[in-house]
Amino acid sequence: MEPSKCLSEKQAGYDGRHNRKRLEDRIMNQALCGNPELQVMDPYVHLSESLEEMKQEHHELLLKLQELHAVARSIGYDEQVPDWSVKLEGLKDLVEQFRFRFMRHNKKEEATLYPVVDLYTGDKMGPTSVMRQEYRMAMDNFQHFIDIVAELPDESVKECTAKKAVSHVQQTYFILTEFIRKEKEWVFPLSEQMLTDIEHFYS
C-alpha cells in the first residue's frame, strides 16, 4: 500500500476518533454534568435516544402551536363581543403552558443535538446561531403577550386592544414554525449523520 494512502486512512481514522471525542466531551459537559444517572451512559446511546425523543416532541409541540394560533386568530374579530378579557386570559394560560414545554424541549436540544450541528458547521455562523436568535424572539413575543394581558384594565377589553395583544402570539407562531422546520431540515439530519459516522468508524 502506498505511504500516502496509508497516511490518508490513518488520518480518516483519527478524524473519526477525534470527532467522537469532541462530541463526547461536549455532551458530557453540557448534558450530563450535574446528573449522576446520565454520566455513566454511552454518549452515542444518549444521542440516539435523544434524537428520537426530540422528533416525537416536535410532532406534539407543532400540534399545540397550531392550536394556539387558531385560538389567537379567533380573538378580536367579532364586533358583537363586548369584552375579550376572558378569552385573552384563557389564551394566556395556554401560552404559558406551551412556553414551559417548549423551553424544556429547547433546553434538551441545546444539551444534546445542537453540539452535534455545531461540530459540523461551527457554532459562530452556523444554523444554530440563527435558530438561537429566533428562539429568543419567540420567547420575547410570548412574554410581551403575557405582560399585556396581565396589565389589562378592569374595564371591558375592546376589539382593537385584543387584536394588538394576540398579534404577539401570531408572530410567535410563524417564528416557531420556521424554527421547527429548520430543526427538521438541519439539526435532525446532521445528528443522524453523526450517528452514521460513529457507526462507520467504530464498526
C-alpha positions as CSV (number, residue, x, y, z in Angstrom):
1,M,0.0,0.0,0.0
2,E,1.3,3.4,-0.9
3,P,2.6,5.5,2.1
4,S,0.3,8.4,1.2
5,K,-2.8,6.1,1.1
6,C,-1.8,4.6,4.5
7,L,-1.5,8.1,5.9
8,S,-4.9,9.1,4.4
9,E,-6.6,6.1,6.0
10,K,-4.9,6.7,9.4
11,Q,-5.9,10.3,9.2
12,A,-9.5,9.3,8.4
13,G,-9.5,7.0,11.5
14,Y,-8.0,9.8,13.6
15,D,-10.6,12.3,12.4
16,G,-13.4,9.9,13.3
17,R,-12.0,9.3,16.8
18,H,-11.3,13.0,17.2
19,N,-14.9,13.9,16.2
20,R,-16.4,11.4,18.6
21,K,-14.1,12.5,21.4
22,R,-15.2,16.1,20.8
23,L,-18.8,15.0,20.8
24,E,-18.4,13.0,24.0
25,D,-16.8,15.9,25.7
26,R,-19.5,18.4,24.7
27,I,-22.4,16.1,25.6
28,M,-20.8,15.2,28.9
29,N,-20.1,18.8,29.8
30,Q,-23.5,20.3,28.6
31,A,-26.0,17.5,29.0
32,L,-24.7,15.1,31.7
33,C,-23.0,17.4,34.2
34,G,-24.9,17.5,37.4
35,N,-26.9,14.4,36.6
36,P,-25.1,11.3,38.0
37,E,-27.6,8.9,36.5
38,L,-26.6,10.0,33.0
39,Q,-22.9,10.4,33.5
40,V,-22.4,6.6,33.1
41,M,-24.3,6.5,29.7
42,D,-22.6,6.0,26.4
43,P,-22.9,9.4,24.6
44,Y,-23.8,7.6,21.3
45,V,-26.7,5.9,23.0
46,H,-27.7,9.1,24.7
47,L,-27.6,11.0,21.4
48,S,-29.6,8.3,19.6
49,E,-32.3,8.2,22.3
50,S,-32.4,12.0,22.5
51,L,-32.9,12.3,18.7
52,E,-35.9,10.0,18.8
53,E,-37.4,11.8,21.8
54,M,-37.0,15.2,20.1
55,K,-38.6,14.0,16.9
56,Q,-41.7,12.9,18.9
57,E,-41.8,16.1,20.9
58,H,-41.6,18.1,17.7
59,H,-44.9,16.5,16.4
60,E,-46.6,17.2,19.7
61,L,-45.4,20.7,20.0
62,L,-46.3,21.6,16.5
63,L,-49.9,20.5,17.1
64,K,-50.1,22.6,20.3
65,L,-48.6,25.6,18.4
66,Q,-51.3,25.2,15.7
67,E,-54.0,25.2,18.4
68,L,-52.5,28.4,19.9
69,H,-52.6,30.0,16.5
70,A,-56.2,29.0,15.9
71,V,-57.3,30.4,19.3
72,A,-55.4,33.7,18.7
73,R,-57.0,34.1,15.3
74,S,-60.4,33.8,16.8
75,I,-59.9,36.7,19.2
76,G,-60.7,40.3,18.4
77,Y,-62.5,39.7,15.1
78,D,-66.2,39.8,16.2
79,E,-67.6,43.2,16.7
80,Q,-70.6,41.7,18.6
81,V,-68.3,40.6,21.5
82,P,-68.2,43.5,24.1
83,D,-65.4,42.2,26.2
84,W,-62.4,39.9,25.2
85,S,-60.8,39.7,28.6
86,V,-61.9,36.2,29.4
87,K,-60.8,34.9,26.0
88,L,-57.4,36.6,26.5
89,E,-57.0,35.2,29.9
90,G,-57.7,31.7,28.5
91,L,-55.2,32.2,25.8
92,K,-52.6,33.4,28.3
93,D,-52.9,30.2,30.2
94,L,-52.4,28.2,27.0
95,V,-49.4,30.3,26.1
96,E,-47.8,29.8,29.5
97,Q,-48.3,26.0,29.3
98,F,-46.9,25.8,25.8
99,R,-44.0,28.1,26.6
100,F,-42.9,25.9,29.5
101,R,-43.0,22.8,27.4
102,F,-41.1,24.4,24.5
103,M,-38.4,25.9,26.8
104,R,-37.9,22.5,28.3
105,H,-37.7,20.9,24.8
106,N,-35.2,23.5,23.6
107,K,-33.0,23.0,26.7
108,K,-32.7,19.3,25.9
109,E,-31.8,20.1,22.3
110,E,-29.2,22.6,23.4
111,A,-27.6,19.9,25.6
112,T,-27.6,17.1,23.1
113,L,-28.4,17.8,19.4
114,Y,-27.1,21.4,18.9
115,P,-23.5,20.4,19.9
116,V,-23.5,17.9,17.0
117,V,-24.6,20.6,14.5
118,D,-22.0,23.0,15.9
119,L,-19.4,20.3,15.5
120,Y,-20.2,20.0,11.8
121,T,-20.9,23.6,10.9
122,G,-19.3,25.7,13.6
123,D,-21.2,27.5,16.4
124,K,-20.5,31.1,15.3
125,M,-22.1,31.4,11.9
126,G,-23.9,28.0,11.6
127,P,-27.7,27.4,11.6
128,T,-27.9,27.1,15.4
129,S,-26.7,30.7,15.7
130,V,-29.8,31.9,13.7
131,M,-32.1,29.4,15.5
132,R,-31.0,30.7,18.9
133,Q,-31.9,34.2,17.8
134,E,-35.3,33.0,16.5
135,Y,-35.9,31.2,19.8
136,R,-35.2,34.4,21.8
137,M,-37.5,36.4,19.6
138,A,-40.3,33.8,20.0
139,M,-39.9,33.7,23.8
140,D,-39.8,37.6,23.9
141,N,-43.1,37.7,21.9
142,F,-44.7,35.3,24.3
143,Q,-43.6,37.4,27.3
144,H,-44.9,40.6,25.6
145,F,-48.3,38.9,25.3
146,I,-48.3,37.6,28.8
147,D,-47.4,41.1,30.2
148,I,-50.1,42.8,28.1
149,V,-52.8,40.5,29.4
150,A,-51.6,40.8,33.0
151,E,-51.8,44.6,32.8
152,L,-55.2,44.9,31.2
153,P,-57.5,47.3,32.9
154,D,-60.6,46.1,34.8
155,E,-63.0,47.5,32.3
156,S,-64.0,45.7,29.1
157,V,-61.3,44.9,26.6
158,K,-62.3,46.1,23.2
159,E,-61.6,44.6,19.8
160,C,-58.6,46.8,18.9
161,T,-56.8,46.0,22.2
162,A,-57.5,42.3,21.9
163,K,-56.1,42.3,18.3
164,K,-52.9,44.1,19.4
165,A,-52.4,41.6,22.2
166,V,-52.8,38.4,20.2
167,S,-50.6,39.8,17.4
168,H,-47.6,38.7,19.5
169,V,-48.9,35.1,19.6
170,Q,-49.5,35.1,15.9
171,Q,-45.9,36.4,15.2
172,T,-44.5,33.7,17.5
173,Y,-46.5,31.1,15.6
174,F,-44.7,32.0,12.4
175,I,-41.3,32.3,14.1
176,L,-41.6,28.9,15.7
177,T,-43.0,27.2,12.7
178,E,-39.9,28.3,10.8
179,F,-37.7,27.3,13.8
180,I,-39.2,23.8,13.8
181,R,-38.7,23.5,10.0
182,K,-35.0,24.3,10.4
183,E,-34.6,21.7,13.1
184,K,-36.2,19.1,10.9
185,E,-34.1,20.0,7.9
186,W,-30.8,20.8,9.7
187,V,-30.5,19.5,13.2
188,F,-32.0,16.1,12.8
189,P,-30.2,15.1,9.6
190,L,-26.8,16.2,11.0
191,S,-27.4,14.4,14.2
192,E,-28.3,11.3,12.2
193,Q,-25.1,11.8,10.1
194,M,-23.0,11.9,13.3
195,L,-24.5,8.6,14.4
196,T,-23.8,7.1,11.0
197,D,-20.2,8.4,11.1
198,I,-19.6,6.9,14.5
199,E,-21.0,3.6,13.4
200,H,-18.8,3.7,10.3
201,F,-15.6,4.5,12.2
202,Y,-16.2,2.1,15.0
203,S,-17.8,-0.9,13.2
